[in-house]
Amino acid sequence: MNLAEYAETLFPTDDPLLIKLPEEAQAEGLPPIHIPDEVGRLLQLLIVGSGAKSILELGTLFGYSSIWMARALPSDGSILTLEFAEKHAEVSRRNLQTAGLAEKVEVRVGAALDTLPSLAGSTFDLIFIDADKINYPSYLDWAVQLSHLGTVIVADNTWRRGEVLDDADENGRAMGEFNRKVASDPRLLSTIIPTRDGADAVTVAVVRA
């Protein structure tokens, strides 16, 4: 048993919907990748602890992380999630409807870097980045722009199973740039939390200026 498996024995996921969603996504031709449940719980803790009501998510896929976050929102909370592929958006909307969360989550289709300028002037309480890795540095710039004092910014896959140390990998290089930008930005109080038994990590930052 590794440490990730040990954590699962303490906090098991017995939700029938969350268990079947990856299998159904694969049957639809979508990759069955999703955040580990330890990250889902972390997001819920951050939402409840910060009192977040408005969330921006970059990368929807089949709605797995959207469901985790929407379940932690207060009754007047909402999520805007940006998804590149129309097919992914269709599947995620159906899953959100099944979960009874469709009214809390808007799925907007298009490349995030094309959609984000339309949000200029808006701010969000929590921003979750889990999209194409090559654009993480640009997503961080937008996350800070769309933040206010106290906004929580969370990014998944920021170690990429060690690829962040490999200059030969473009995703690893992009993630390394992202991590350096987060760590050096004086407006952010940030840290990296290992996940997946240390094979990957989540970067968490709070806007403080």
ROKEDREN-589787 format. One line per field, with one value per residue: y, x, z of N, C-alpha, C in turn; residue number from 1; residue in three letters. Coordinates in pm, whole numbers, plus 50000, padded with zeros to 5 digits. Each point is the difference from the previous one (the first is absolute). Example, Ala and Ser with C-alpha at 12.3 -4.5 7.8 and 13.67 -1.06 7.14 Angstrom:
REM residues 2
n.py	[49431; 50105]
n.px	[51319; 49965]
n.pz	[50780; 49928]
ca.py	[50119; 50119]
ca.px	[49911; 50082]
ca.pz	[50000; 50006]
c.py	[50120; 50109]
c.px	[50090; 49923]
c.pz	[50000; 50073]
seq	[1; 2]
type	[ALA; SER]
//
This chain:
REM residues 209
n.py	[49880; 50092; 50120; 50007; 49872; 50031; 50111; 49918; 49928; 50118; 50037; 49888; 49982; 50017; 50112; 49940; 50127; 50042; 49887; 50024; 50127; 49961; 49895; 50081; 50080; 49894; 49958; 50129; 49938; 50038; 50066; 49889; 50103; 50015; 50101; 49968; 49911; 49979; 50025; 49913; 49924; 50017; 49986; 49897; 49960; 50028; 49940; 49901; 49978; 50024; 49922; 49932; 50092; 50063; 49903; 50014; 49911; 49971; 49941; 49960; 49957; 49903; 50104; 49915; 50088; 50028; 49870; 49965; 50098; 49968; 49879; 50072; 50045; 50122; 50016; 50112; 49892; 50025; 49921; 50065; 49899; 50011; 49956; 49947; 49876; 50015; 49892; 50046; 50117; 49932; 49922; 50106; 50063; 49889; 49991; 50127; 49974; 49891; 50080; 50057; 50024; 49971; 50035; 49927; 49925; 50100; 49921; 50069; 49988; 49960; 50037; 49961; 50002; 49942; 49922; 49986; 50055; 49917; 49947; 50076; 50039; 49868; 49956; 49906; 49924; 49907; 49976; 49902; 49974; 49936; 50072; 50037; 49921; 50000; 50022; 49918; 50039; 49988; 49879; 49992; 50057; 49921; 49896; 50056; 50019; 49878; 50039; 49983; 50088; 49895; 50027; 49877; 49977; 49900; 49934; 49911; 49887; 50067; 49869; 49958; 49934; 50115; 50014; 50058; 49891; 49967; 50060; 49869; 50016; 50036; 49897; 49925; 50051; 49983; 49880; 49981; 50056; 49923; 49897; 50035; 50019; 49888; 49934; 50068; 49977; 50125; 49992; 49891; 49939; 49922; 49878; 49892; 49930; 49906; 49933; 49908; 49993; 50130; 49932; 50072; 50117; 50068; 50105; 50056; 50103; 50099; 50078; 50065; 50038]
n.px	[50085; 49975; 50056; 49993; 50035; 50097; 50021; 49992; 50077; 50058; 50010; 49931; 50005; 49881; 50024; 49884; 49959; 50080; 49958; 49879; 50020; 50116; 49932; 49902; 50093; 50065; 49882; 50003; 50116; 49971; 50112; 50017; 50075; 50038; 49963; 50105; 49937; 50129; 50010; 49904; 50048; 50122; 49947; 49933; 50112; 50063; 49902; 49985; 50131; 49999; 49893; 50069; 49954; 50103; 49990; 50125; 49961; 50129; 49916; 49899; 50040; 49980; 50054; 50100; 50095; 49923; 49972; 50128; 50032; 49910; 50034; 50112; 49939; 49984; 49878; 50066; 50074; 50105; 50005; 50101; 49977; 50125; 49942; 50112; 49966; 49924; 50059; 50113; 49969; 49963; 50106; 50076; 49931; 50006; 50130; 50012; 49926; 50068; 50103; 49907; 50102; 49915; 49918; 50094; 50003; 50070; 49979; 50111; 49968; 50126; 50101; 50055; 50111; 49904; 49961; 50118; 50038; 49901; 50083; 50074; 50038; 49994; 49957; 50082; 49930; 49984; 50123; 49948; 50131; 49940; 50073; 50015; 50103; 50009; 49872; 50049; 50116; 49939; 49961; 50121; 50048; 49917; 50044; 50119; 49985; 49949; 50097; 49966; 50013; 50078; 50002; 49949; 50126; 49942; 50115; 49945; 50063; 50038; 50003; 49885; 49995; 50052; 49903; 49961; 50072; 49922; 50113; 50003; 49919; 49923; 49925; 50109; 50049; 49881; 49996; 50126; 49969; 49892; 50069; 50094; 49905; 49940; 50115; 50022; 49871; 50037; 49911; 50076; 49922; 50105; 49960; 50078; 49890; 50087; 49973; 49904; 50008; 49997; 49925; 49908; 49945; 49945; 49997; 50010; 49928; 50025; 49912; 50111; 50010]
n.pz	[50000; 49906; 50013; 49867; 49993; 50085; 49933; 49893; 50082; 50020; 49871; 50012; 49870; 50055; 49930; 49978; 50001; 50097; 50053; 49952; 50036; 50056; 50044; 50035; 50051; 50046; 50039; 50037; 50022; 50125; 50020; 50072; 49965; 50124; 50077; 50077; 50072; 50025; 49869; 49973; 50098; 49947; 49880; 50048; 50059; 49886; 49936; 50087; 50007; 49869; 50009; 49910; 49916; 49946; 49908; 49958; 49910; 49981; 49914; 49923; 49880; 50090; 50063; 50010; 49971; 49895; 49996; 50017; 49917; 49908; 50040; 49996; 49892; 50049; 50046; 50028; 50007; 49920; 49894; 49945; 49918; 49958; 49890; 49953; 50034; 49893; 49954; 50050; 49945; 49892; 50011; 50021; 49905; 49931; 50031; 49973; 49893; 49975; 50026; 49925; 49920; 49901; 50097; 50060; 49891; 49947; 49894; 49981; 49872; 49983; 49924; 50113; 49927; 49928; 50098; 50058; 49884; 49970; 50090; 49924; 50120; 49980; 50117; 50045; 50082; 49906; 49958; 49926; 49986; 49900; 49916; 49873; 50020; 49869; 50029; 50092; 49949; 49883; 50037; 50051; 49891; 49932; 50068; 49997; 49870; 50008; 50081; 50127; 50094; 50024; 49869; 49995; 49962; 49934; 49987; 49920; 50028; 50107; 50022; 49950; 50114; 50036; 49908; 50114; 50022; 49898; 49964; 49976; 50104; 49895; 50036; 50021; 49887; 49942; 50057; 49962; 49883; 49994; 50045; 49914; 49909; 50039; 50008; 49889; 49981; 50028; 49902; 49992; 50088; 49978; 49963; 50006; 49971; 50041; 49888; 49988; 50132; 49976; 49915; 50059; 49965; 50098; 49920; 50119; 49960; 50084; 49939; 50027; 49874]
ca.py	[50120; 50127; 50099; 50042; 49895; 50014; 50113; 49956; 49919; 50092; 50081; 49925; 50056; 49901; 50065; 49922; 50082; 50027; 49874; 49955; 50102; 49973; 49890; 50050; 50092; 49918; 49941; 50108; 50036; 50102; 49942; 49986; 50066; 50093; 50026; 49900; 50045; 50084; 50137; 50042; 50039; 50124; 50108; 50025; 50067; 50138; 50071; 50023; 50081; 50138; 50057; 50028; 49986; 50004; 49920; 49986; 49878; 49987; 49858; 49932; 49861; 49947; 50063; 49936; 50099; 50096; 49942; 50012; 50139; 50050; 49943; 50074; 50140; 50036; 49996; 50108; 49992; 49962; 49969; 50015; 49911; 50019; 49873; 50019; 49909; 49996; 49867; 49995; 50087; 49931; 49893; 50061; 50056; 49888; 49951; 50100; 49986; 49878; 50029; 50103; 50121; 50074; 50143; 50064; 49995; 50035; 49948; 50086; 49930; 50079; 50005; 50086; 50127; 50081; 50031; 50077; 50145; 50042; 50007; 50114; 50081; 49912; 49935; 49875; 49969; 49888; 49966; 49869; 49979; 49859; 49995; 49969; 50043; 50093; 50137; 50034; 50134; 50100; 49986; 50066; 50144; 50030; 49972; 50114; 50113; 49977; 49976; 50111; 49967; 49879; 49894; 49881; 49946; 49861; 49939; 49858; 49939; 50094; 49925; 49918; 49877; 50029; 50067; 50137; 50004; 49955; 50109; 49948; 49986; 50135; 50016; 50018; 50135; 50095; 49989; 50061; 50145; 50032; 49991; 50112; 50122; 49999; 50014; 50129; 50113; 50054; 50013; 49868; 49912; 49874; 49879; 49882; 49887; 49874; 49914; 49874; 49937; 50076; 50001; 50125; 50101; 50111; 50130; 50080; 50138; 50093; 50137; 50080; 50142]
ca.px	[49915; 50072; 49934; 49874; 49903; 49971; 49906; 49870; 49936; 49946; 49896; 49961; 49897; 49896; 49894; 49977; 50012; 50141; 50066; 49967; 50022; 50113; 49967; 49906; 50074; 50079; 49906; 49963; 50117; 50077; 50101; 49942; 50087; 49930; 50074; 49982; 49903; 50068; 49995; 49860; 49978; 50073; 49922; 49884; 50049; 50035; 49875; 49930; 50083; 50011; 49867; 49986; 49869; 50016; 50116; 50036; 50077; 50056; 50010; 49883; 49997; 49865; 49932; 50032; 50041; 49889; 49906; 50061; 49997; 49862; 49940; 50046; 49957; 49873; 49885; 50009; 50128; 49995; 50126; 50014; 50108; 50034; 50037; 50037; 49931; 49854; 49958; 50026; 49901; 49870; 50003; 50006; 49867; 49913; 50040; 49958; 49855; 49978; 50041; 49911; 50082; 50005; 49969; 50114; 50120; 49991; 50110; 50018; 50087; 50096; 50134; 49996; 50067; 49907; 49883; 50035; 49987; 49860; 49972; 50072; 49915; 49939; 50092; 49951; 50051; 50093; 50029; 50063; 50062; 50029; 49980; 50123; 50111; 50088; 49951; 49988; 50051; 49902; 49882; 50029; 49985; 49857; 49945; 50029; 49921; 49859; 49994; 49992; 50071; 49949; 49969; 50084; 50034; 50045; 50038; 50032; 50104; 50112; 50126; 49993; 50078; 50140; 50028; 50036; 50146; 50053; 49999; 49967; 49855; 49944; 49903; 50078; 50058; 49892; 49963; 50107; 49981; 49883; 50035; 50088; 49920; 49920; 50086; 50069; 49905; 49980; 49857; 49947; 50054; 49979; 50073; 49975; 49958; 50014; 49882; 50025; 50112; 50121; 50031; 49954; 49977; 49907; 50049; 49893; 50040; 49897; 50032; 50009; 50022]
ca.pz	[50000; 50002; 50084; 49938; 50032; 50143; 50015; 49953; 50103; 50099; 49936; 49880; 49913; 49979; 49924; 49878; 49880; 49973; 49965; 49865; 49897; 49910; 49910; 49901; 49913; 49908; 49905; 49909; 49922; 50070; 50090; 50134; 50097; 50088; 50123; 50104; 50100; 50099; 49950; 50013; 50139; 50023; 49941; 50086; 50121; 49966; 49973; 50126; 50088; 49950; 49977; 49857; 49938; 49855; 49961; 49858; 49975; 49865; 49970; 50057; 49957; 50014; 50112; 50128; 50099; 50017; 50095; 50132; 50048; 50011; 50120; 50118; 49991; 50064; 49909; 49901; 49933; 49860; 49932; 49855; 49961; 49859; 49938; 49859; 49907; 50011; 50045; 50144; 50065; 49999; 50101; 50133; 50031; 50035; 50132; 50099; 50013; 50079; 50138; 50055; 50019; 49874; 50020; 50064; 49916; 49858; 49920; 49884; 49906; 49923; 50056; 50118; 49974; 49920; 50083; 50120; 49985; 50016; 50144; 50057; 50086; 50098; 50093; 50054; 50135; 49985; 49860; 49992; 49870; 49971; 49856; 49927; 50086; 49932; 50020; 50141; 50035; 49957; 50085; 50126; 49980; 50000; 50133; 50086; 49952; 50033; 50144; 50095; 50123; 50063; 49904; 50005; 49869; 50014; 49872; 50014; 49916; 49990; 49996; 49879; 50019; 49982; 49874; 50029; 50008; 49872; 49903; 49868; 49989; 49993; 50107; 50121; 49999; 50027; 50140; 50076; 49992; 50084; 50142; 50033; 50002; 50123; 50116; 50003; 49990; 50135; 50028; 50033; 50104; 49929; 50037; 49918; 50083; 49925; 49985; 49929; 50069; 49970; 49857; 49942; 50103; 49980; 50045; 50059; 50029; 50043; 49962; 50123; 49968]
c.py	[50125; 50103; 50050; 49898; 50004; 50112; 49960; 49910; 50088; 50079; 49931; 50074; 49892; 50059; 49926; 50081; 50023; 49873; 49962; 50102; 49972; 49888; 50046; 50095; 49922; 49936; 50103; 50043; 50110; 49932; 49996; 50063; 50099; 50025; 49883; 50055; 50082; 50146; 50052; 50045; 50130; 50119; 50033; 50072; 50147; 50083; 50035; 50094; 50145; 50068; 50031; 49976; 49997; 49931; 50004; 49876; 50000; 49852; 49921; 49849; 49945; 50045; 49944; 50101; 50106; 49950; 50009; 50142; 50050; 49948; 50074; 50144; 50025; 50006; 50107; 50001; 49953; 49974; 50032; 49914; 50008; 49870; 50020; 49923; 49995; 49865; 49986; 50081; 49932; 49893; 50060; 50059; 49889; 49946; 50097; 49995; 49878; 50024; 50104; 50134; 50090; 50149; 50075; 50018; 50035; 49947; 50084; 49939; 50098; 49993; 50102; 50136; 50091; 50048; 50095; 50152; 50051; 50013; 50119; 50091; 49918; 49950; 49875; 49974; 49887; 49969; 49869; 49978; 49853; 49977; 49964; 50066; 50108; 50145; 50039; 50137; 50111; 49993; 50066; 50151; 50040; 49976; 50117; 50121; 49989; 49973; 50129; 49959; 49879; 49890; 49886; 49949; 49862; 49947; 49855; 49962; 50084; 49936; 49909; 49875; 50021; 50072; 50146; 50017; 49972; 50112; 49954; 49992; 50137; 50024; 50020; 50138; 50104; 49996; 50058; 50152; 50045; 50001; 50115; 50131; 50009; 50031; 50139; 50120; 50054; 50018; 49871; 49940; 49858; 49886; 49890; 49883; 49873; 49922; 49870; 49931; 50064; 50005; 50130; 50098; 50097; 50126; 50082; 50138; 50081; 50140; 50086; 50147; 50029]
c.px	[50089; 49920; 49869; 49890; 49962; 49898; 49860; 49929; 49938; 49881; 49956; 49893; 49897; 49881; 49979; 50019; 50146; 50074; 49974; 50034; 50122; 49972; 49906; 50070; 50081; 49910; 49956; 50118; 50083; 50109; 49944; 50086; 49920; 50087; 49984; 49908; 50065; 50000; 49856; 49969; 50072; 49923; 49878; 50040; 50029; 49874; 49929; 50081; 50010; 49865; 49973; 49857; 50009; 50131; 50016; 50087; 50047; 50025; 49891; 50006; 49858; 49933; 50031; 50037; 49892; 49901; 50056; 49984; 49858; 49932; 50040; 49953; 49874; 49889; 50005; 50134; 49987; 50141; 49985; 50119; 50021; 50055; 50023; 49910; 49850; 49951; 50021; 49895; 49863; 49995; 49999; 49865; 49904; 50032; 49958; 49849; 49967; 50032; 49910; 50070; 50002; 49975; 50116; 50119; 49966; 50124; 50008; 50106; 50090; 50137; 50003; 50064; 49919; 49883; 50034; 49992; 49858; 49961; 50069; 49904; 49926; 50107; 49933; 50064; 50101; 50014; 50078; 50049; 50034; 49973; 50131; 50119; 50086; 49960; 49985; 50058; 49903; 49873; 50023; 49985; 49853; 49937; 50024; 49916; 49854; 49978; 49975; 50080; 49936; 49960; 50100; 50020; 50061; 50033; 50042; 50115; 50127; 50137; 50007; 50088; 50148; 50035; 50040; 50152; 50066; 49990; 49962; 49851; 49935; 49895; 50071; 50062; 49894; 49960; 50108; 49989; 49883; 50037; 50092; 49923; 49916; 50088; 50060; 49906; 49972; 49853; 49940; 50073; 49972; 50082; 49967; 49971; 50013; 49869; 50044; 50126; 50133; 50038; 49960; 49975; 49892; 50067; 49881; 50055; 49880; 50046; 50000; 50028; 49948]
c.pz	[50000; 50079; 49940; 50029; 50147; 50024; 49956; 50101; 50108; 49945; 49872; 49920; 49970; 49926; 49869; 49872; 49965; 49958; 49855; 49890; 49911; 49900; 49890; 49903; 49897; 49894; 49896; 49912; 50060; 50083; 50142; 50109; 50084; 50123; 50095; 50108; 50111; 49957; 50006; 50142; 50034; 49944; 50087; 50129; 49973; 49974; 50130; 50090; 49958; 49984; 49854; 49952; 49847; 49963; 49849; 49988; 49856; 49974; 50069; 49982; 50020; 50130; 50137; 50107; 50022; 50104; 50142; 50055; 50021; 50126; 50127; 50001; 50084; 49896; 49893; 49927; 49856; 49947; 49852; 49961; 49850; 49943; 49850; 49905; 50025; 50052; 50151; 50075; 50007; 50108; 50141; 50039; 50040; 50139; 50110; 50022; 50086; 50147; 50067; 50020; 49877; 50021; 50064; 49907; 49856; 49930; 49873; 49908; 49925; 50065; 50113; 49974; 49908; 50084; 50114; 49980; 50017; 50146; 50066; 50075; 50104; 50097; 50056; 50135; 49998; 49852; 49998; 49858; 49984; 49852; 49931; 50070; 49936; 50025; 50147; 50036; 49960; 50083; 50136; 49988; 50004; 50137; 50094; 49958; 50041; 50148; 50076; 50123; 50065; 49904; 50013; 49858; 50020; 49862; 50023; 49906; 49990; 50020; 49878; 50011; 49966; 49872; 50020; 50009; 49866; 49897; 49860; 49976; 50005; 50108; 50133; 50008; 50032; 50147; 50090; 49999; 50087; 50148; 50041; 50009; 50127; 50120; 50013; 49997; 50140; 50037; 50054; 50119; 49953; 50059; 49901; 50094; 49918; 49999; 49932; 50054; 49962; 49853; 49932; 50114; 49957; 50053; 50046; 50033; 50044; 49962; 50126; 49973; 49861]
seq	[1; 2; 3; 4; 5; 6; 7; 8; 9; 10; 11; 12; 13; 14; 15; 16; 17; 18; 19; 20; 21; 22; 23; 24; 25; 26; 27; 28; 29; 30; 31; 32; 33; 34; 35; 36; 37; 38; 39; 40; 41; 42; 43; 44; 45; 46; 47; 48; 49; 50; 51; 52; 53; 54; 55; 56; 57; 58; 59; 60; 61; 62; 63; 64; 65; 66; 67; 68; 69; 70; 71; 72; 73; 74; 75; 76; 77; 78; 79; 80; 81; 82; 83; 84; 85; 86; 87; 88; 89; 90; 91; 92; 93; 94; 95; 96; 97; 98; 99; 100; 101; 102; 103; 104; 105; 106; 107; 108; 109; 110; 111; 112; 113; 114; 115; 116; 117; 118; 119; 120; 121; 122; 123; 124; 125; 126; 127; 128; 129; 130; 131; 132; 133; 134; 135; 136; 137; 138; 139; 140; 141; 142; 143; 144; 145; 146; 147; 148; 149; 150; 151; 152; 153; 154; 155; 156; 157; 158; 159; 160; 161; 162; 163; 164; 165; 166; 167; 168; 169; 170; 171; 172; 173; 174; 175; 176; 177; 178; 179; 180; 181; 182; 183; 184; 185; 186; 187; 188; 189; 190; 191; 192; 193; 194; 195; 196; 197; 198; 199; 200; 201; 202; 203; 204; 205; 206; 207; 208; 209]
type	[MET; ASN; LEU; ALA; GLU; TYR; ALA; GLU; THR; LEU; PHE; PRO; THR; ASP; ASP; PRO; LEU; LEU; ILE; LYS; LEU; PRO; GLU; GLU; ALA; GLN; ALA; GLU; GLY; LEU; PRO; PRO; ILE; HIS; ILE; PRO; ASP; GLU; VAL; GLY; ARG; LEU; LEU; GLN; LEU; LEU; ILE; VAL; GLY; SER; GLY; ALA; LYS; SER; ILE; LEU; GLU; LEU; GLY; THR; LEU; PHE; GLY; TYR; SER; SER; ILE; TRP; MET; ALA; ARG; ALA; LEU; PRO; SER; ASP; GLY; SER; ILE; LEU; THR; LEU; GLU; PHE; ALA; GLU; LYS; HIS; ALA; GLU; VAL; SER; ARG; ARG; ASN; LEU; GLN; THR; ALA; GLY; LEU; ALA; GLU; LYS; VAL; GLU; VAL; ARG; VAL; GLY; ALA; ALA; LEU; ASP; THR; LEU; PRO; SER; LEU; ALA; GLY; SER; THR; PHE; ASP; LEU; ILE; PHE; ILE; ASP; ALA; ASP; LYS; ILE; ASN; TYR; PRO; SER; TYR; LEU; ASP; TRP; ALA; VAL; GLN; LEU; SER; HIS; LEU; GLY; THR; VAL; ILE; VAL; ALA; ASP; ASN; THR; TRP; ARG; ARG; GLY; GLU; VAL; LEU; ASP; ASP; ALA; ASP; GLU; ASN; GLY; ARG; ALA; MET; GLY; GLU; PHE; ASN; ARG; LYS; VAL; ALA; SER; ASP; PRO; ARG; LEU; LEU; SER; THR; ILE; ILE; PRO; THR; ARG; ASP; GLY; ALA; ASP; ALA; VAL; THR; VAL; ALA; VAL; VAL; ARG; ALA]
//
